[in-house]
Amino acid sequence: MTIFIDLYSEGNTFLHRLDPRVKIISVLLLSLLAFVLSTVYSLAALLAFIFLLLFLSRASMGRTWFALRFVLRFMALIVILWPIFDPAGTPVWAELGPVKVTEPAVWRGITSAVRVGCLACVWYILMFTTAQRDLVRALVRMGLRFDYGLTLAISLRFFPSFMATISSITDAQKARGLDFNRGGLIKRSKKHVAVLVPAVVAALRTADSLSLALQSRAYGARTDRTYMRQLKMRTFDYVALTIVTMLFIVPLTAKYLFLVHF
Amino acid sequence: MKALNMCDVTVRYPDTDRAALDEVTFEIDRGEIMLILGARGAGKSTLCMLTNGLIPHAVSCSLTGKVEIFGREVSEHTVAEHSVKVGIVFQEPENQLFCMSVEEEVAFGPENLAVERDELVDRVERALEIVGLKGYNEKPPSSLSGGQRQRLAIAAALSMQPEMLVLDEPTYALDPVGRIELYTLLADLKRKHDMTVVIAGRDAEEAADYADRVALFKRGRLVRVGTPEELLTVPDELRNIGVPPLQVSEISEAIRLKIHEFECRDITVEGLVSHAARTIENRRAAR
């Protein structure tokens, strides 16, 4: 069973080389920018810029498609449903009983869909180009308590193992004749107890072993723990951070200070 | 000073009928490889957890008797304090490797002890070199084979620079080649780094060649302590504690049924063969 919990693709592009803190801040700024921009044209320009970055990240087509297909479906759903639930404005393009489709509503739907596309794709760039360990390391350097960072790292590390355990238990129960597809909803749900209970027991055992392993390696012994790998900002990182900050501040200032409609 | 000194030790877990360790008096010398043999429920894991203070500090149980680790009373020091003296490797490496790269895994312990960065790098590189995983620094532990994961778990313990390494059923998920590699590594640790090594297991077959002494446990009680030649050449000793005898000793036993004067106290195949050849020659000469 392939589990794409880790979307990271190894590479040596400038996006891969960027300090993970710069990437996290940039992604946050570009996400906020998607809310600052309000016209479909400016959002489309932002989406084009994000797609360019996505292309430059050289993520594999398989992973990109795996990630994008959910977003594209969601975007299509927004475009279809928005005009149905938002009938405000004129001209009216179509009317069917209480449902009224107006031109401004269609544009608002498209605008929102593009905004969602921007938000999703910009986070995908972060996931495609940043290893989980670097993400956790960056979050800890940005102020997250080490305990929480370690909890996050352990969760990410053990999630695929836990899914593999569930898969093995499911296969074992199937081999013993348990048919998960037969019967009504309640009956089928009850059958999953046969998977859930051993899976929870296995998870608790793992947690127990993990706690002993952590203590055996002096976890929590000192508050001034050191770190082997230190993140270090380089000129290249500062330049990238400045560009993204300007990209955020210029439209923000233009919109709220000079009242330019973006 | 002994590496481990236990005097009249009893460990009892809550809601259990019998003690996990029952009035055990036992010593482990510095620089020796001690093989702890016993079936399931013999008290091997409990003994392992006593050696670095997980018992009584982290595991809920009652402990009576005296346990000293390198001269320090176990209950008077924290697990972290014991961890710089005793490194422990548990049965399933999968459950003790929690970092996202090999390097982070090995660095985790010394980082917790606030070891300076330069020394940290040095310790990680040295530990990876000892276990033969140099160059694997950036790889995720999940991408390693079973044997490599076991060696990574050992490297993670070695980076704490312990004086004693304790392994609880280390060959549990290893193939025969992996087992031999592991025991060779442990023998090297003893020979080159003067490390005390404790191996707890249910199978003496490969470990017998590397152990200096063997301790036999049954249902929490220490049955016998001796050299591999003394204990492992007597199949009934091992059958008595629920552990399969060595193939060599079973063959010796089978020969003895035919040739009553045959008495082999060697645990190696080469020793058995030369002993058998000598016995046959002596019989021919006697005729």
Interface residues (C-beta under 8 A of the other chain):
Chain A: A131 Q132 R133 V136 L150 A153 I154 L156 R157 F158 P160 S161 R205 T206 S209 L210 S211 L212 A213 L214 Q215 S216 R217 A218 Y219 G220 A221 R222 D224 R225 T226 Y227 M228 R229 Q230
Chain B: M49 N52 L54 H57 A58 V59 T78 V79 A80 S83 V84 G87 I88 F90 E92 E94 N95 Q96 F98 C99 M100 S101 E103 E104 A107 F108 G109 P110 E111 N112 L113 A114 V115 E116 R117 L120 V121 V124 S142 A156 A157 M160
